[in-house]
Amino acid sequence: MKRDNIKTFSKKLSGKASEWDSAFSVEKADEVLAFHKSIPGYEETPLVRLDALSKELGVSSIAVKDESPRFGLNAFKGLGGSYCIAKYIAGELGADMKDVDYDLLTSPETNEKIKDLTFVTTTDGNHGRGIAWTAKMLGVRAKVFMPKVSTRERLESIRALGADAEITEYNYDDAVRYAKDYAEKNGWPLVQDTAWEGYEDIPLSIMQGYMTMIREAVSQLDAPPTHVFLQAGVGAMSGAITGFLANYYGNEKPVITIVEPDKADCIYQTALADDGKLHFVTGDMDTIMAGLSCGEPCTIGWSLLDAHAEHFVSMPDNIAAKGMRVLASPLPGDTKIVSGESGAAPFGFVCEILENPDMKDIKETIGLGPDSRILCISTEGDTDKASYRRIVWDGEYPSV
């Protein structure tokens, strides 16, 4: 891999807080976790320590939070979808979210009040499955739109959960606009993790739902991480994790690096411009990292990343492919992780900069060395099994 195939931008933190910091407090994360624990099938997902790889790459530790077992969905998105819909229903019931759990949501009394609800969303795959799964669990309906690059396998996995789902002729961001118009026309709630001015309450609750995985992770770690690497699409998940880490660790917050596909790097472009405006990427955004193929930053997510993330990366698809292969073929003593294209993206970047001499300057800028304790989150398993096999078995997207 040549140095110029990866673009990076680094900044010093101003020390200025995000206006959304308080929404990602430890107390809020505990409330969200308590709700998720009330759902049948809840289990803490594993934190995998790759000790042999850490030694090989010259760092103190590398840990990967594996979200593929989450609620049987092969991805983390059920966390945001379930909390968001539960909070919406709590509003319909006039209930405090602290008092809302699975038993209340599935009671006959509640079902009678919510049975006619239809939740509308756009998804690259995992978010839509989370919404469809939640809707099925609670006895309501889901209408799911997908961008034109979506695979048939991801579409059918959403339909299998009972949702009315279809692939549109639009890219992700235009599909979101289409879903917004569709929801408004029918008087149905839009449940999207892309926030914009005037549409922030529901995306906020989705983002808060994501905190369960990092709340678990910090309790599973043997020592606080020095460096956390996160993938970004619109920046909702990475913003939520970043906001929590800033609250949880305070002045000891780990160094945070955000990675994106180079064909859909709206967070990187916004950071690079550094002009107080959001910057969009348009076009097809054709990347194997389907869950990150988004061109318009989430307002809440960007606010948190701008306040608390130090490094931003735009990288080609073969970096994610490398991460998938390394996780699938561990060194002796390490545990195998099946990680999809978006899930393995930050881990692939870590491997590349630690072992490639041409990346020495990036490694030094981020501050990686023998004492570094690294945390990544594999947000998905093989959600597109055909693509996973092409990349891992057949070596598609080799290093160049």
C-alpha positions in Angstrom: 0.0 0.0 0.0 1.4 3.4 -1.0 1.3 6.3 1.4 -0.6 8.5 -0.9 -3.5 6.1 -1.1 -4.5 7.1 2.4 -5.4 10.6 3.3 -5.2 11.9 6.9 -6.1 15.1 8.7 -5.1 15.7 12.3 -6.1 18.5 14.7 -5.5 19.6 18.2 -8.5 19.7 20.4 -9.7 23.1 21.4 -11.0 22.0 24.7 -14.4 23.3 23.8 -17.3 20.9 24.7 -20.0 19.8 22.3 -23.5 21.0 23.0 -24.5 17.4 22.9 -22.0 16.1 25.5 -24.5 15.8 28.3 -26.7 13.5 26.2 -23.9 10.9 26.3 -23.2 10.8 30.0 -22.3 7.6 31.9 -25.7 7.9 33.7 -27.5 7.9 30.3 -25.5 5.0 29.1 -26.5 3.0 32.2 -30.1 3.8 31.6 -29.8 2.6 28.0 -28.0 -0.5 29.0 -30.7 -1.3 31.6 -33.3 -1.1 28.8 -31.4 -3.4 26.5 -30.9 -5.9 29.3 -34.7 -6.2 29.6 -35.0 -7.5 26.0 -35.1 -11.3 25.8 -31.9 -12.6 24.2 -29.7 -9.8 25.5 -26.1 -10.9 26.1 -22.9 -8.8 26.5 -21.0 -9.2 23.2 -17.4 -10.4 23.5 -14.3 -8.2 23.7 -11.6 -10.2 21.9 -8.0 -9.6 23.0 -5.5 -10.2 20.2 -2.4 -10.7 22.3 -0.3 -12.5 19.6 -1.0 -9.8 17.1 -0.3 -7.1 19.6 3.2 -8.6 20.1 3.7 -9.0 16.4 2.8 -5.4 15.7 4.7 -3.9 18.6 2.0 -2.4 20.8 0.8 -3.2 24.3 -2.6 -4.6 23.4 -5.3 -4.7 20.7 -8.9 -5.4 21.7 -11.8 -5.8 19.3 -15.4 -5.6 20.4 -17.3 -8.1 18.3 -20.8 -7.0 17.7 -21.8 -9.8 15.3 -23.7 -11.8 18.1 -25.8 -8.8 19.1 -29.5 -10.0 19.3 -28.9 -12.5 16.5 -28.7 -9.7 14.0 -25.0 -10.1 13.0 -24.5 -6.3 13.7 -24.9 -3.7 16.3 -27.7 -1.6 14.8 -30.5 -3.3 16.9 -29.2 -1.3 19.8 -30.1 2.1 18.2 -33.3 0.9 16.6 -34.7 -0.7 19.7 -34.0 2.2 22.0 -35.2 4.8 19.5 -38.6 3.0 18.9 -39.0 2.3 22.6 -38.4 6.0 23.3 -40.9 7.1 20.6 -43.5 4.7 22.1 -42.8 6.0 25.6 -43.7 9.4 24.3 -46.9 8.1 22.8 -47.7 6.5 26.2 -46.7 9.5 28.2 -44.2 7.4 30.1 -40.7 8.2 31.4 -38.1 6.2 29.5 -36.5 5.2 32.8 -39.7 3.2 33.5 -39.9 1.6 30.1 -38.8 -2.0 29.5 -39.6 -4.9 27.2 -42.5 -6.1 29.4 -44.3 -2.7 29.2 -43.7 -2.4 25.5 -45.2 -5.8 24.7 -48.1 -5.7 27.1 -51.6 -6.1 25.7 -52.5 -2.6 26.8 -49.5 -1.1 25.0 -50.1 -3.2 21.9 -53.6 -1.9 21.6 -52.3 1.7 21.6 -49.4 1.2 19.1 -50.5 -1.6 16.8 -51.2 0.8 13.9 -47.8 2.4 14.0 -45.5 2.1 10.9 -41.9 3.2 11.3 -40.1 4.4 8.1 -36.4 4.4 7.5 -33.6 4.2 4.9 -30.7 1.8 5.4 -27.6 0.4 3.8 -28.6 -2.9 5.5 -27.8 -3.1 9.3 -30.0 -0.2 10.5 -32.9 -1.5 8.5 -32.6 -4.9 10.0 -32.5 -3.4 13.5 -35.7 -1.4 12.8 -37.4 -4.4 11.2 -36.4 -6.7 14.2 -37.7 -4.2 16.7 -41.0 -3.6 14.9 -41.6 -7.4 14.7 -40.8 -7.8 18.4 -43.2 -5.0 19.4 -46.0 -5.9 17.0 -45.8 -2.8 14.8 -44.8 -2.3 11.1 -41.7 -1.1 9.3 -41.2 0.3 5.9 -37.6 0.2 4.7 -35.9 1.9 1.7 -32.4 1.0 0.5 -30.0 2.8 -1.8 -29.4 1.5 -5.3 -26.1 -0.2 -4.5 -27.7 -2.5 -1.9 -27.3 -6.2 -2.4 -30.2 -8.6 -2.7 -29.0 -10.6 0.3 -29.3 -7.5 2.6 -32.7 -6.7 1.2 -34.0 -10.2 1.8 -32.6 -10.3 5.4 -34.8 -7.3 6.2 -37.8 -8.8 4.5 -37.3 -12.0 6.5 -38.1 -10.0 9.6 -41.5 -9.0 8.3 -40.7 -5.5 7.0 -41.9 -4.0 3.7 -38.5 -3.3 2.1 -37.3 -2.2 -1.3 -34.2 -1.1 -3.1 -34.6 2.4 -4.6 -32.9 4.1 -7.6 -31.2 6.6 -5.3 -27.9 6.9 -3.4 -28.1 6.7 0.4 -28.6 10.4 1.1 -31.3 10.8 -1.6 -33.0 7.7 -0.4 -33.2 9.3 3.1 -34.9 12.3 1.5 -37.3 10.0 -0.3 -38.1 8.2 2.9 -38.6 11.5 4.7 -41.2 12.6 2.1 -42.9 9.2 2.2 -43.2 9.2 6.0 -44.6 12.8 6.0 -47.1 11.9 3.3 -48.4 9.0 5.3 -48.1 10.6 8.7 -45.7 8.0 10.0 -42.5 8.5 12.1 -39.2 8.6 10.3 -36.5 6.7 12.3 -33.2 7.8 10.9 -29.8 8.2 12.5 -28.9 11.0 10.1 -29.7 14.2 12.0 -30.2 17.6 10.3 -31.6 20.9 11.5 -35.1 20.3 12.7 -34.8 16.5 12.9 -32.6 15.6 15.9 -34.7 14.0 18.6 -35.1 10.6 17.0 -31.5 10.5 15.7 -30.3 11.4 19.2 -32.2 8.5 20.7 -30.7 6.1 18.1 -27.2 7.4 18.9 -27.8 7.0 22.6 -28.9 3.4 22.0 -25.4 2.7 20.5 -23.8 3.5 23.8 -24.5 0.0 25.2 -21.6 -1.5 23.3 -19.1 1.0 24.6 -20.5 0.9 28.1 -19.9 -2.9 28.0 -16.5 -2.5 26.5 -15.0 -0.2 29.1 -16.1 -2.6 31.8 -14.5 -5.5 29.9 -11.1 -3.9 29.3 -8.2 -4.7 31.6 -6.9 -1.2 31.3 -8.2 2.1 29.7 -7.4 2.3 26.0 -4.9 4.9 24.9 -6.2 4.8 21.3 -9.7 4.1 19.9 -10.3 3.7 16.1 -13.9 4.1 14.9 -15.6 3.9 11.5 -17.9 6.6 10.2 -20.8 6.7 7.8 -22.8 9.7 8.8 -20.9 9.8 12.0 -23.8 8.8 14.3 -22.2 5.7 15.9 -18.7 7.2 16.0 -20.0 10.4 17.5 -22.0 8.5 20.2 -19.0 6.4 21.2 -16.7 9.5 21.2 -19.2 11.5 23.3 -19.4 8.7 25.9 -15.6 8.2 26.0 -15.1 12.0 26.6 -17.6 11.8 29.5 -16.3 8.5 30.9 -12.6 9.2 30.8 -12.5 13.0 31.1 -9.0 14.3 30.8 -7.7 10.8 30.3 -9.8 10.3 27.1 -8.1 8.1 24.6 -6.9 9.4 21.3 -9.7 8.9 18.8 -9.2 8.3 15.1 -12.1 8.2 12.6 -11.8 6.2 9.4 -14.0 6.4 6.2 -14.0 5.0 2.7 -12.4 7.4 0.3 -15.5 7.4 -1.9 -17.8 8.5 1.0 -15.6 10.6 3.3 -17.9 13.4 4.3 -16.5 13.5 7.9 -13.0 13.7 6.7 -13.9 16.4 4.2 -15.7 18.4 6.9 -12.7 18.1 9.3 -10.3 19.0 6.5 -12.2 22.2 5.6 -12.4 23.3 9.2 -14.7 26.2 8.4 -17.7 25.5 10.7 -19.7 24.0 7.9 -20.7 20.4 7.0 -19.3 19.2 3.7 -21.1 16.6 1.5 -20.0 13.9 -0.8 -22.3 13.2 -3.8 -22.6 10.6 -6.5 -22.8 6.8 -6.2 -20.2 6.4 -3.4 -19.5 2.9 -4.6 -17.5 1.2 -1.8 -17.4 -2.3 -0.4 -18.0 -0.6 3.0 -21.7 -0.4 2.4 -22.6 0.6 5.9 -20.3 3.6 5.6 -21.4 4.7 2.1 -23.0 8.0 3.3 -22.3 11.5 1.9 -23.9 13.8 4.5 -22.7 14.1 8.1 -25.1 13.8 11.0 -25.2 17.2 12.8 -25.1 15.7 16.3 -22.3 13.2 15.3 -20.1 15.8 13.8 -20.5 18.2 16.8 -19.2 15.4 19.1 -16.4 14.4 16.7 -15.3 18.0 16.2 -15.0 18.5 19.9 -13.3 15.2 20.9 -11.7 13.4 17.9 -8.1 14.1 16.9 -7.5 12.2 13.6 -9.6 11.7 10.5 -8.8 9.2 7.7 -10.0 8.7 4.2 -8.9 5.3 2.9 -9.5 2.8 0.0 -11.5 -0.4 0.1 -8.5 -2.7 0.3 -7.7 -1.5 3.8 -11.0 -2.8 5.0 -10.5 -6.0 3.1 -7.1 -6.4 4.8 -8.8 -6.0 8.2 -11.4 -8.7 7.3 -8.6 -11.2 6.3 -6.4 -10.6 9.3 -9.4 -11.1 11.7 -10.4 -14.2 9.8 -6.9 -15.7 10.0 -5.6 -15.0 13.5 -2.1 -15.7 14.7 -1.8 -18.8 17.0 -3.5 -18.2 20.3 -5.7 -15.4 19.1 -9.4 -15.7 18.4 -10.9 -15.6 14.9 -13.5 -12.8 14.3 -15.8 -12.8 11.3 -16.0 -9.1 10.4 -17.7 -7.5 7.5 -16.4 -4.7 5.2 -17.6 -1.9 7.5 -16.9 -3.7 10.7 -13.2 -4.4 9.9 -12.4 -1.0 8.5 -10.7 0.6 11.5 -8.9 -2.6 12.4 -7.5 -2.8 8.9 -6.2 0.7 9.2 -4.5 -0.1 12.5 -2.8 -3.2 10.9 -1.7 -1.2 7.9 -0.1 1.7 9.7 1.6 -0.6 12.3 3.3 -2.9 9.8 3.8 -0.8 6.7 7.1 1.2 6.8 5.6 3.7 4.4 3.0 4.6 7.0 5.5 5.5 9.7 4.6 9.2 9.7 0.9 8.4 10.2 1.8 6.0 13.0 3.9 8.6 14.7 1.3 11.4 14.3 -1.4 9.3 15.9 1.2 8.4 18.7 1.2 4.6 18.4 4.1 2.8 20.2 5.0 0.0 22.6 2.7 1.3 25.3 -0.4 1.8 23.1 -3.6 0.0 24.1 -5.8 -0.1 21.1 -9.6 -0.6 20.9 -11.6 -1.2 17.7 -15.3 -2.1 17.3 -16.2 -4.7 14.7 -19.7 -3.4 14.1 -20.9 -6.3 11.8 -20.2 -9.9 10.9 -20.6 -11.3 7.3 -23.9 -9.5 6.6 -23.3 -10.0 2.9 -21.9 -13.6 2.8 -21.1 -13.7 -0.9 -19.1 -10.5 -0.7 -17.3 -11.7 2.5 -16.2 -14.9 0.7 -15.0 -13.0 -2.4 -12.8 -10.8 -0.2 -11.6 -13.3 2.4 -11.5 -16.5 0.3 -10.6 -15.2 -3.2 -8.5 -12.2 -2.2 -10.5 -9.5 -3.8 -9.2 -6.0 -3.1 -5.5 -6.8 -2.5 -3.1 -4.2 -1.3 -1.7 -2.0 -4.1 
